[in-house]
Amino acid sequence: MLATTSRLNTHRGFAAALLLALLTSPLAAAEKIEWRADYDIARKEATEKNKPLLIDFGTEDCLHCRRMHQTTFRDPAIIRIINESFIPLKVDANREPRLAQALRIQAYPTMILAGNDGKIVKWIEGYMEVSRLTGELQVASSIQTPDWMAREFLEAVKCEKANDYPGAISRLKKIVEDKKELAVQNKAREVLQGIEDQAAGCLARAKQKEKDAQPLEAIDVLTDLIVRYAGSQAATDGGKLLTVLADKPDARTQQRTNRSNNLLKHANEDLSAGRYLQALENSQTLAAHYRDLPAGKEGERLVKEIKNNPERMKVVAEEMTDRLAEVWSSLAQTHLAKGENELAMSYFDKVVKLNPSSAAAASAQAHLTQIKGKGVPTVPTNFPRN
């Protein structure tokens, strides 16, 4: 009896030990996504292992972010494909706001899929069920973003943030012109539509002022629209409406008077501030187009005053040189965005030779060095911590 009891206890002890071993073994433990926490380390690992990045942006107070991690990210198939095929990085957008802004994260959760070279392949916004996310991950692994598209998109975002809407519009239209459905193209269409909506709002205000019998105010709004949102459909439509309003006799006379007075005001302000090139250009416009008005006659006088002063004309020449450098730099950037490095280098070289000691020349030289060396990344590397 004692022997039987002893054997029974031995078996029970062995079973308990076996159960404990099974519960604590890697096979029994719940599998989970191996999230990385450091952006720079994740980028480096992606390069070393030749795997794409999966960056999950969320916040602690985001309901759907928690829901994703409690459901979809616990699915064995999702865990397997992410751990095997990607370097997953979890980012709290509240702690890394600059990174979220740089990658244009506007909703949470948002996942960004990017190649190990940093080229963005896919944006995935909002809560995703297992079946949908599985398909997105599988498709993303086969889609590649052309280098020039990635560069143009990031430049367009910079332009938009700087309120340079014409620059953003031209780049975004270039990205979507072939009407394909790459991830970066869909994102570009989204940004472009946002700018178009802003421009449409300006056009609506102008039409309302016309309806309220305020043609001059409508003309002012339309003029701002055409300049501020050049390249948008609303700006095109606004140009047509501006032509109609400007052709009305009373509006045309008052408009010429207002414009000439504004030009004269700016010419005098530029003259006082030492911006002699701008003052000369405004004065020449007055003299050429508003000679019948008092402001036009004053413009003629200012032209003579500037041209008869050698010191002021020297400044004019220097400002024209800076402007030419800007034009060449812009041409160089356009060719660089298209991957035409030789043409880009030729224009950057012109900038350097034009005025070697200028800031523009220093910037051009930096671009020349970069082109000859390493290419321009499409997403940030070594992103600075807050």
Number of C-alpha atoms within 10 A of each C-alpha: 6 7 8 9 10 11 12 12 12 12 12 12 12 12 12 12 12 12 12 11 12 13 13 11 11 10 9 10 10 10 13 16 20 15 17 16 14 11 22 14 13 20 23 15 17 22 17 10 11 15 20 26 29 27 23 21 24 24 16 10 9 12 13 16 19 16 14 17 14 11 12 20 20 16 16 15 14 19 16 14 14 22 15 13 16 24 26 24 22 17 22 15 19 14 12 16 15 15 22 18 12 14 16 14 19 11 13 19 23 19 24 18 25 27 23 22 18 19 23 26 24 26 21 18 16 14 20 19 13 18 11 11 16 17 10 16 19 12 12 20 17 8 14 16 17 13 17 14 24 22 20 24 22 20 18 26 24 16 17 18 11 11 14 16 25 20 19 28 25 16 24 26 18 14 24 19 9 9 11 10 10 19 19 24 24 17 19 26 17 13 20 22 14 12 21 20 15 14 22 20 14 22 24 16 15 26 20 14 17 17 11 11 11 14 23 20 15 24 25 13 20 28 16 15 24 23 12 16 25 21 18 25 15 24 24 15 14 26 19 12 18 20 12 11 19 18 11 11 10 12 16 15 12 13 17 15 17 14 14 25 18 14 21 23 15 16 25 21 15 17 18 11 10 14 17 25 22 19 27 26 15 24 28 20 19 28 22 14 12 21 16 11 16 14 23 24 16 16 29 19 14 23 19 13 12 19 15 11 10 10 11 18 16 14 15 21 13 13 16 14 15 18 12 15 24 14 14 19 24 15 17 25 21 16 16 21 19 14 14 13 16 13 16 25 23 14 22 28 20 18 27 21 12 16 16 15 10 14 12 19 22 16 15 26 18 12 21 19 12 12 16 10 9 8 9 13 13 20 17 16 13 10 13 11 10 8
